[in-house]
Structure formats: structure tokens, C-alpha cells
Amino acid sequence: MKIIDLKCSSIEGYPTLRIDTDEGISGISQIEFYKNEYIIPNVLIYKSAILGMDPTNVERVMLRIRHLGSFKPWGSAVSAIEMALWDIAGKALGVPVYRLLGGKIRDKVRVYDTIESGGVKGDAPEDYAEATRAKKLSPEGFTIIKNSLFLNRMLDSPGYVYGESEKTGFPQPSIFGSDLPTPKEWVGQIGIVSRGRGELTERGLKYVVACIKAMKEVLGDEVGLAIDGLQGITIQSCLRVAKAVEPLNLMWLEDTITGDYTPYTAVEAFRLVSSNTTTPIHTGEQIYLRQGFKALIEQNAIDVIGPDPCDVGGIGELKWIAEFADLHGVTIAPHGVGNGIIGAAALIQVCAAMPKNFIAFELPIIPQVWWELTEGFPKPLIKDGFAEIPERPGLGLELNEKRVRKHLAEGDDFFATKGK
């Protein structure tokens, strides 16, 4: 079997990748939707490097291109190619991908959901509590819920943070007000979100703790609470928050010292926090490849890692990192908020095969239209906080070619197979 083509198109705002082979088997994958406008050309530059190779030799193919990726978002292209290769390998052998990763450890996979800022109507602790209550009552029955405390909002309110805000190239739903944007609306909203770095004031600390307490009171001991969104606070501020909320038994505090889109890992800084609090500390969604996690894990600098398969180098890379973390007593809760329905399929497959240090993966945003554009997934996907593991070959999903064609730009040859 040989690779004869690599294509990537925007379908409903999601960069969607397809690898074709000379035996008529194709593999698909998906990239986080907010990378749409600049990631597709980056995917296509790898085409010449992998043409003619056997896609079922996943590692051999990846050795040709893995070194050409980088920290988020530039590892997305490499990761997408890797996942599409696993899809081909599973289809060629007639087995789900989890069997190629060592077989499943569990028969269903726990997921957690995130309340994005569009789901929080205001900034008061009661607003966070209300959003948490609504999520707790959702039909999916989540056993873990994550909410974000948005430091970018606090930066615009004097008295909460010592420090100055700056513009970032990464959009967040908060810029759209009360409604979570669709992928199409999100694309192109670049450079308009404030991010900062600084010390929390006493008022800021009390506000953060009050919001967390309000959410935890809603969930009680029935549902776990994780907290995200304090990106860029200092070591001292992070430790003060972590120690203040120790009695609340949070699942974790995520991406605090170096947060989203920070192209380095502050290992010693995280170690200073995690070793001085019982509140679990989490990071990792922006990290590319196992090498980026090596020191964090070996030095027990964090308690929970959260690699994203669409950024870390793919699902094989994610499995390796999970095994390495397990050796050091570090747990894993993979990131996945923008990965779409094919990203969810990949997460289910790899998480089924992860060791016992697995907690849950983050449920990707899946717009309604994708249930019509794909075949193979049950609906609803989540029941009682868990996803069933598909037994179909590969990632367990197929694109409905007839329906997808209606969502392609005029002249797009996404389904055309090039010469053998």
C-alpha cells in the first residue's frame, strides 16, 4: 500500500485532512477549528515528504516529518497526518485503532465538558454558579465539569491584577458576548483578546476564590470541578489560589503560570507550586511531542498532564506520553475542546488504550451539522458522562461524501483521487 495523495479542506470551519492510498483506502482527521485560516497551507507542505510511503508503517512515515512541527499551533499539521495514518492502518486491517495501540483497558471512556465564557452571562460568582448548575443538569450526565475564570476580563477591571494586558493572536468565545460562536464565526477573529501576566491583588484573590466556591457549592461531591483560565499569573499568586481552595478538593487548576499558546514549559515554576499544595496542578495542551513533557513528568512538576492529540504529535505520541506519566505517578486528562467530531473519534480510540492513570478527556465542540456529514457515531455520543468505544475499523467514522460535497468551496477536489 502506498500514499498517493494528501488533501486538506475547510469543511464547516474545520480544517479536515484526507490521505488517499493506491488500494482505495483513505484516512481522515480533523484540526482544531480556530486554526482554519492559516493551517491548511501548512498541512500541504508535507505532501511531497510522504507520497509513495506505506501508511500502515505509521512510525516510519512520522520520522520523515515529525521534526518539522513545533509548539501549538504548528504541530497541528503533523498531528493530523499521524491520526489519518492510524485511520488507514485500522481500516486496512479491519480493526479499530485502539487494537493497534495495545488493546483497550476500558469498555467506555470518561469525558469532561468545559463551560466556555459564552456560557457565563456575567462576571459575578453567582453567574459562574448558574452556568455550572446548567451544565450539571445537561442530559450527558457529566461527572467532571471544567469552568474558566477569565483573567482577560479581570485585566480590564482595575484592582484585580497588578500588571498590564497585551493582545494575543488567539481568540476566545468571550469576545462574542453571551453566545458561543460557531467555527465559521471564530475564524479570523485574531489579535483582539487581552492577556496579561501579573500578581493577583487581594481583591483579585478573593474574587477568584469566591467564584470557585460558588461553583463547587453547586456541584457538591457528586461532580468534580476543574478550573482553567488563570493564564499568566505569578508563582506566588498561583500558590495562594491553590492553597486557598484546598478544602474544595478540585480536580485541578489548569494552565496557570504558563498558559495557552506559551511556547515553553516553566518546569521549575510548576514544581514550586505543585510541591507546596494538595490542589492538583495541570498543564500541557500547548506542548508538542514527548520531549516537551519529559522534564515536567520526571521532576513531578505537575500532577495532571493534558496533551492534545491534535497538537502533541498525534494519538501514538499521546499514548507514549501517558505510559511515561504513569511510570511517575502523574495522571492524564487530554485536552480537546476545538477538535470536532473526528478529533473526538481519535480521543476515544487512544483513551480506550491508555493506562490506569487516565482520568477523562475534554469533549470537543461538535456542531450539529457534523452528525449529518459523518457516519459511524451513535447519537447521543455521551451517556452518564461516558463515551462508548466504536468497534468499526480505523477511527470509527466515515465522511458522507454526498453531503460533504455540498459544504466544499467551488472547485475543491477533496474527494478526487490523484494518479496512482
C-alpha positions as CSV (number, residue, x, y, z in Angstrom):
1,M,0.0,0.0,0.0
2,K,1.3,3.5,-0.9
3,I,0.2,7.0,-0.2
4,I,-0.8,8.7,-3.4
5,D,-2.4,12.0,-2.2
6,L,-2.8,14.3,0.7
7,K,-5.6,16.9,0.8
8,C,-6.9,19.4,3.4
9,S,-10.1,21.5,3.0
10,S,-12.2,23.7,5.2
11,I,-15.5,22.0,5.9
12,E,-17.9,23.9,8.1
13,G,-14.9,25.9,9.5
14,Y,-12.9,22.8,10.4
15,P,-9.6,22.0,8.6
16,T,-10.3,18.4,7.5
17,L,-7.5,16.2,6.2
18,R,-7.6,13.2,3.9
19,I,-4.9,10.8,2.9
20,D,-5.5,8.5,-0.1
21,T,-3.8,5.3,-1.0
22,D,-3.3,3.2,-4.1
23,E,-5.6,0.5,-2.7
24,G,-8.6,2.8,-2.4
25,I,-8.4,3.2,1.4
26,S,-8.5,6.7,2.7
27,G,-7.7,8.1,6.2
28,I,-9.3,11.2,7.7
29,S,-8.6,13.5,10.6
30,Q,-9.5,17.0,11.8
31,I,-7.7,20.0,13.2
32,E,-9.0,22.5,15.8
33,F,-11.3,24.9,14.0
34,Y,-9.7,28.1,15.2
35,K,-6.6,27.3,13.1
36,N,-8.5,27.2,9.9
37,E,-7.3,30.2,8.0
38,Y,-3.5,29.5,8.3
39,I,-3.1,25.8,9.0
40,I,-4.3,24.3,5.6
41,P,-1.3,25.5,3.6
42,N,0.9,24.3,6.4
43,V,-0.6,20.8,6.1
44,L,0.0,20.6,2.3
45,I,3.8,21.3,2.6
46,Y,4.2,17.8,4.0
47,K,2.7,16.1,0.9
48,S,5.9,15.6,-1.0
49,A,7.6,14.1,2.0
50,I,5.1,11.2,2.5
51,L,4.0,10.4,-1.1
52,G,4.9,6.8,-2.0
53,M,5.3,5.6,1.6
54,D,3.3,2.8,3.2
55,P,0.8,4.5,5.5
56,T,0.5,1.4,7.7
57,N,4.1,2.0,8.8
58,V,2.9,4.9,10.9
59,E,6.1,5.5,12.8
60,R,8.3,5.4,9.6
61,V,6.2,8.0,8.0
62,M,6.2,10.2,11.0
63,L,10.0,10.1,11.3
64,R,10.0,11.9,7.9
65,I,8.0,14.9,9.2
66,R,7.8,15.0,13.0
67,H,10.9,17.2,13.4
68,L,9.2,19.8,11.1
69,G,6.4,20.6,13.6
70,S,6.5,22.8,16.6
71,F,4.6,24.1,19.6
72,K,0.9,24.9,19.2
73,P,-0.4,25.6,16.6
74,W,2.3,24.4,14.2
75,G,2.2,20.8,15.4
76,S,-1.4,20.5,14.2
77,A,-0.5,19.6,10.7
78,V,1.9,16.8,11.8
79,S,-0.7,15.5,14.3
80,A,-3.4,15.5,11.8
81,I,-1.3,13.4,9.3
82,E,-0.5,10.9,12.1
83,M,-4.1,10.4,13.0
84,A,-5.1,9.9,9.4
85,L,-2.4,7.3,9.1
86,W,-3.8,5.3,12.0
87,D,-7.2,5.5,10.4
88,I,-5.8,3.9,7.3
89,A,-4.0,1.3,9.2
90,G,-7.1,0.3,11.1
91,K,-9.2,0.2,8.0
92,A,-6.6,-1.9,6.2
93,L,-6.6,-4.5,8.9
94,G,-10.3,-4.3,9.6
95,V,-9.9,-3.3,13.3
96,P,-10.5,-0.2,15.4
97,V,-7.4,1.8,16.1
98,Y,-7.4,1.0,19.8
99,R,-6.4,-2.6,18.9
100,L,-3.3,-1.2,17.2
101,L,-2.4,0.8,20.3
102,G,-2.2,-2.3,22.6
103,G,-5.9,-3.0,23.1
104,K,-8.5,-1.4,25.3
105,I,-8.1,-1.0,29.1
106,R,-11.7,0.1,29.5
107,D,-15.0,-0.5,27.7
108,K,-16.2,3.1,27.9
109,V,-14.3,6.4,28.2
110,R,-15.0,9.1,30.7
111,V,-15.3,12.6,29.3
112,Y,-15.5,16.0,30.9
113,D,-17.1,19.2,29.5
114,T,-15.9,22.8,29.6
115,I,-18.1,25.8,30.2
116,E,-16.7,28.4,27.8
117,S,-17.2,32.1,28.5
118,G,-20.2,32.2,26.3
119,G,-22.0,30.1,28.9
120,V,-21.3,32.5,31.7
121,K,-23.6,35.5,31.4
122,G,-21.7,37.8,33.8
123,D,-18.7,38.1,36.0
124,A,-20.2,37.7,39.5
125,P,-19.7,34.4,41.4
126,E,-23.5,33.8,41.1
127,D,-23.1,33.9,37.3
128,Y,-20.4,31.2,37.4
129,A,-22.7,29.2,39.8
130,E,-25.6,29.5,37.4
131,A,-23.6,28.3,34.4
132,T,-22.3,25.4,36.4
133,R,-25.8,24.4,37.5
134,A,-27.0,24.4,33.9
135,K,-24.1,22.2,32.8
136,K,-24.7,19.8,35.8
137,L,-28.3,19.3,34.6
138,S,-27.3,18.6,31.0
139,P,-28.5,15.3,29.6
140,E,-25.0,14.0,29.1
141,G,-24.6,13.5,32.8
142,F,-21.0,14.7,33.1
143,T,-19.1,13.5,36.2
144,I,-16.4,16.2,35.7
145,I,-17.0,19.8,34.7
146,K,-14.4,22.4,33.9
147,N,-15.0,26.2,34.0
148,S,-12.7,29.0,33.1
149,L,-12.1,32.1,35.2
150,F,-11.2,34.7,32.6
151,L,-8.2,36.7,33.6
152,N,-8.6,38.7,30.4
153,R,-11.8,40.1,31.8
154,M,-10.2,40.9,35.1
155,L,-7.4,42.8,33.4
156,D,-10.0,45.3,32.2
157,S,-11.3,45.9,35.7
158,P,-8.9,47.9,37.9
159,G,-8.0,46.4,41.2
160,Y,-7.8,42.7,40.4
161,V,-4.3,42.2,38.9
162,Y,-1.0,44.0,39.2
163,G,0.2,44.0,35.6
164,E,-0.7,45.1,32.1
165,S,-2.7,43.4,29.4
166,E,-1.5,42.7,25.9
167,K,-3.1,41.5,22.7
168,T,-2.8,37.8,21.8
169,G,-3.2,36.0,18.5
170,F,-5.7,33.5,19.9
171,P,-9.4,34.3,20.1
172,Q,-11.7,33.2,22.9
173,P,-15.5,33.0,22.9
174,S,-15.8,35.8,25.4
175,I,-15.3,38.3,22.6
176,F,-18.7,37.2,21.2
177,G,-20.7,38.1,24.3
178,S,-23.2,35.6,25.6
179,D,-23.3,33.2,22.7
180,L,-20.7,30.6,21.9
181,P,-19.5,31.2,18.3
182,T,-19.7,28.7,15.5
183,P,-16.4,27.7,14.0
184,K,-17.1,29.9,11.0
185,E,-17.6,33.0,13.3
186,W,-14.5,32.2,15.3
187,V,-12.2,32.0,12.2
188,G,-10.4,35.3,11.6
189,Q,-11.0,36.8,15.0
190,I,-7.3,37.3,15.7
191,G,-5.5,39.7,17.9
192,I,-8.4,41.1,19.9
193,V,-8.2,39.3,23.2
194,S,-6.3,40.7,26.2
195,R,-3.9,38.5,28.0
196,G,-1.6,39.6,30.8
197,R,0.9,38.4,33.3
198,G,0.9,39.6,36.9
199,E,0.2,39.2,40.6
200,L,-3.3,39.0,41.8
201,T,-4.3,41.7,44.2
202,E,-6.0,40.9,47.5
203,R,-9.3,41.8,45.8
204,G,-8.5,39.6,42.8
205,L,-7.6,36.6,45.0
206,K,-10.8,36.9,47.0
207,Y,-12.8,37.2,43.8
208,V,-11.2,34.1,42.2
209,V,-11.8,32.0,45.4
210,A,-15.4,33.3,45.7
211,C,-16.1,32.2,42.1
212,I,-14.6,28.8,42.6
213,K,-16.5,28.3,45.9
214,A,-19.8,29.3,44.2
215,M,-19.3,26.6,41.5
216,K,-18.3,23.9,43.9
217,E,-21.3,24.5,46.1
218,V,-23.5,23.8,43.1
219,L,-21.6,20.5,42.3
220,G,-21.1,19.2,45.8
221,D,-19.3,15.9,46.0
222,E,-21.4,14.5,43.1
223,V,-19.4,16.1,40.2
224,G,-15.8,17.0,40.1
225,L,-14.8,20.6,39.3
226,A,-11.7,21.7,37.4
227,I,-10.6,25.3,36.9
228,D,-8.9,26.9,33.8
229,G,-8.4,30.4,32.7
230,L,-5.9,32.0,35.1
231,Q,-3.1,32.0,32.5
232,G,-0.1,34.1,33.3
233,I,-0.4,34.7,37.0
234,T,2.8,34.5,39.0
235,I,4.1,31.6,41.0
236,Q,3.1,33.3,44.3
237,S,-0.5,34.1,43.0
238,C,-0.9,30.5,41.7
239,L,0.2,29.1,45.0
240,R,-2.1,31.4,47.0
241,V,-5.1,30.4,44.9
242,A,-4.2,26.7,45.1
243,K,-3.8,26.7,48.9
244,A,-7.0,28.8,49.4
245,V,-9.1,26.2,47.6
246,E,-7.5,23.1,49.0
247,P,-10.6,22.3,51.2
248,L,-12.7,22.2,48.0
249,N,-10.9,19.2,46.5
250,L,-10.7,20.5,43.0
251,M,-9.9,18.1,40.1
252,W,-7.1,20.5,39.1
253,L,-6.0,24.1,38.3
254,E,-5.1,24.3,34.7
255,D,-2.5,26.3,32.7
256,T,-1.8,29.0,35.4
257,I,1.8,30.1,35.2
258,T,2.4,29.5,31.5
259,G,-0.9,29.1,29.8
260,D,-2.3,28.5,26.3
261,Y,0.0,29.4,23.5
262,T,3.1,29.9,25.6
263,P,5.9,28.1,23.6
264,Y,7.8,26.9,26.6
265,T,7.3,24.9,29.8
266,A,8.3,26.5,33.1
267,V,9.2,23.3,34.8
268,E,10.7,24.7,38.0
269,A,7.9,27.2,38.4
270,F,5.3,24.5,38.2
271,R,7.3,22.3,40.6
272,L,7.4,25.0,43.2
273,V,3.6,25.3,43.1
274,S,2.7,21.6,42.9
275,S,5.1,20.6,45.7
276,N,3.6,23.1,48.1
277,T,-0.2,22.4,47.7
278,T,-2.5,19.5,47.7
279,T,-4.6,21.1,44.9
280,P,-3.6,19.2,41.7
281,I,-1.8,21.3,39.1
282,H,-2.4,20.7,35.4
283,T,-0.8,21.8,32.1
284,G,0.2,20.6,28.7
285,E,-2.3,21.4,25.9
286,Q,0.2,23.6,24.1
287,I,3.1,21.2,24.2
288,Y,4.4,19.4,21.1
289,L,6.0,15.9,21.3
290,R,7.1,13.8,24.3
291,Q,10.3,15.8,24.7
292,G,8.2,18.7,25.9
293,F,6.7,16.6,28.7
294,K,9.9,14.8,29.8
295,A,11.1,17.2,32.5
296,L,7.6,18.0,33.7
297,I,6.9,14.3,34.3
298,E,10.4,13.2,35.6
299,Q,10.5,16.0,38.1
300,N,6.9,15.6,39.1
301,A,6.4,19.3,38.4
302,I,2.7,18.8,37.6
303,D,0.1,16.4,38.9
304,V,-2.1,16.1,35.7
305,I,-1.0,16.4,32.1
306,G,-3.3,17.5,29.4
307,P,-1.8,16.9,25.9
308,D,-4.0,17.5,22.9
309,P,-3.7,14.7,20.3
310,C,-4.3,17.4,17.6
311,D,-1.2,19.3,18.8
312,V,1.1,16.9,20.6
313,G,2.0,14.9,17.5
314,G,-1.0,12.5,17.3
315,I,-2.5,9.6,19.2
316,G,0.5,7.4,19.1
317,E,2.6,10.2,20.7
318,L,-0.2,10.8,23.2
319,K,-0.2,7.1,24.2
320,W,3.6,7.1,24.8
321,I,3.3,10.2,27.0
322,A,0.5,8.6,29.0
323,E,2.6,5.5,29.6
324,F,5.6,7.6,30.7
325,A,3.5,9.6,33.0
326,D,2.1,6.5,34.6
327,L,5.6,5.4,35.5
328,H,6.0,8.6,37.5
329,G,2.6,8.7,39.2
330,V,1.3,11.5,37.0
331,T,-2.3,11.4,35.8
332,I,-3.6,12.4,32.4
333,A,-6.7,14.3,31.2
334,P,-6.2,15.1,27.5
335,H,-7.3,18.4,26.0
336,G,-9.7,18.5,23.0
337,V,-12.1,21.4,23.0
338,G,-11.8,22.5,19.4
339,N,-11.1,19.1,17.7
340,G,-14.5,18.4,16.3
341,I,-16.2,15.0,15.7
342,I,-13.1,13.3,14.1
343,G,-11.0,14.6,16.9
344,A,-13.4,13.1,19.3
345,A,-13.2,9.8,17.5
346,A,-9.4,9.9,17.8
347,L,-9.6,10.7,21.5
348,I,-12.0,7.8,22.2
349,Q,-9.7,5.4,20.5
350,V,-6.5,6.4,22.2
351,C,-8.1,6.9,25.6
352,A,-9.5,3.4,25.5
353,A,-6.0,2.1,25.4
354,M,-4.4,4.4,28.0
355,P,-3.1,3.0,31.3
356,K,-4.9,3.4,34.6
357,N,-3.6,7.0,35.2
358,F,-6.3,8.2,32.7
359,I,-8.9,10.5,34.2
360,A,-11.1,11.8,31.4
361,F,-10.7,13.6,28.1
362,E,-12.2,17.0,27.2
363,L,-15.3,16.8,25.0
364,P,-14.7,18.6,21.7
365,I,-17.2,21.1,20.3
366,I,-19.2,19.2,17.7
367,P,-21.6,21.4,15.7
368,Q,-24.9,19.7,14.8
369,V,-24.1,19.6,11.1
370,W,-21.3,17.1,11.6
371,W,-23.7,14.4,12.6
372,E,-25.1,14.7,9.1
373,L,-21.7,14.9,7.4
374,T,-20.3,11.7,9.1
375,E,-21.4,8.1,9.7
376,G,-20.5,5.7,12.4
377,F,-21.0,7.6,15.7
378,P,-24.0,7.0,18.0
379,K,-26.1,9.9,19.0
380,P,-26.1,10.9,21.7
381,L,-22.4,10.3,22.0
382,I,-22.2,10.8,25.8
383,K,-24.3,8.9,28.3
384,D,-23.9,9.2,32.0
385,G,-20.6,11.0,31.4
386,F,-19.0,8.3,29.3
387,A,-18.5,7.6,25.6
388,E,-18.9,4.1,24.2
389,I,-15.9,2.8,22.1
390,P,-16.8,2.2,18.5
391,E,-15.8,-1.2,17.0
392,R,-15.8,0.0,13.4
393,P,-12.4,-0.2,11.6
394,G,-10.0,2.8,12.0
395,L,-11.2,5.8,13.9
396,G,-14.7,4.6,13.6
397,L,-16.0,7.4,11.4
398,E,-16.6,7.9,7.6
399,L,-17.4,11.1,5.8
400,N,-20.7,11.1,3.9
401,E,-19.3,12.1,0.6
402,K,-22.6,13.2,-1.0
403,R,-23.4,15.6,1.9
404,V,-19.9,16.9,2.4
405,R,-19.6,17.9,-1.2
406,K,-22.3,20.5,-0.6
407,H,-20.1,22.1,2.0
408,L,-17.0,22.4,-0.1
409,A,-15.9,25.5,-1.9
410,E,-16.5,25.5,-5.6
411,G,-13.7,23.6,-7.4
412,D,-12.5,21.9,-4.2
413,D,-11.2,18.4,-5.2
414,F,-11.3,17.0,-1.7
415,F,-12.7,13.7,-2.9
416,A,-10.7,13.4,-6.1
417,T,-8.1,10.7,-6.0
418,K,-4.9,11.6,-7.8
419,G,-2.9,9.3,-10.1
420,K,-1.7,6.0,-8.8
